[in-house]
Amino acid sequence: MAMPLKLRLLNGFMMGTLMSSVMSGFITLVNTGPGPGFLARWATAWFLAWLIAVPLAALVGPVARRWAETLAARI
């Protein structure tokens, strides 16, 4: 069943925001450590990741959901 456009966009926004914040925070921490300026580095990395993650999640999310539904039906 197809997701309504409003739900698809909201889901992409939320998923992209959550994933980009966690992933950019973790990678920034691993690469630069928790020293001075960490929050500024993380905010910059997060913003750049967010610009890519939100549209990508909205576009690719429904495809991933169909793949997951197909796989779940087979196992």
C-alpha positions in Angstrom: 0.0 0.0 0.0 1.4 3.4 -1.0 2.1 5.9 1.7 0.2 9.3 1.5 2.5 12.1 0.4 2.2 14.0 3.7 3.2 10.9 5.7 6.0 10.1 3.3 7.5 13.6 3.6 7.1 13.8 7.4 8.6 10.3 7.8 11.6 11.4 5.6 12.1 14.6 7.6 12.0 12.8 10.9 14.1 9.8 9.8 16.7 12.0 8.0 16.9 14.4 11.0 17.4 11.6 13.6 19.8 9.6 11.5 21.9 12.6 10.4 22.2 13.9 13.9 23.3 10.6 15.5 25.6 9.6 12.7 27.3 13.0 12.3 27.7 13.3 16.1 29.3 9.8 16.3 31.6 10.3 13.4 32.6 13.8 14.6 33.4 12.4 18.0 35.4 9.5 16.6 37.4 11.8 14.2 38.0 14.8 16.4 37.3 13.8 20.0 35.2 15.6 22.6 37.5 18.6 23.0 36.8 22.3 22.7 34.7 23.2 19.7 33.1 19.8 19.5 29.5 21.1 19.4 30.4 23.6 16.6 32.1 20.9 14.5 29.1 18.6 15.1 26.6 21.3 14.2 28.4 22.0 10.9 28.7 18.2 10.1 25.0 17.7 11.0 23.8 20.5 8.8 25.6 19.3 5.8 24.5 15.7 6.4 20.9 16.9 7.0 20.8 18.6 3.6 21.4 15.2 2.0 19.7 12.8 4.5 16.2 14.4 4.5 15.5 14.3 0.8 17.2 11.0 0.4 15.1 9.4 3.2 11.9 10.8 1.6 12.8 9.4 -1.8 14.4 6.1 -0.9 12.3 5.3 2.2 9.3 3.9 0.3 11.6 1.7 -1.8 13.3 0.3 1.3 10.0 -0.3 2.9 8.8 -2.4 -0.1 12.0 -4.4 -0.1 11.6 -5.0 3.7 8.0 -6.1 3.2 9.0 -8.5 0.4 11.8 -9.9 2.5 9.6 -10.2 5.6 7.0 -12.2 3.6 9.7 -14.7 2.5 11.3 -15.4 5.9 
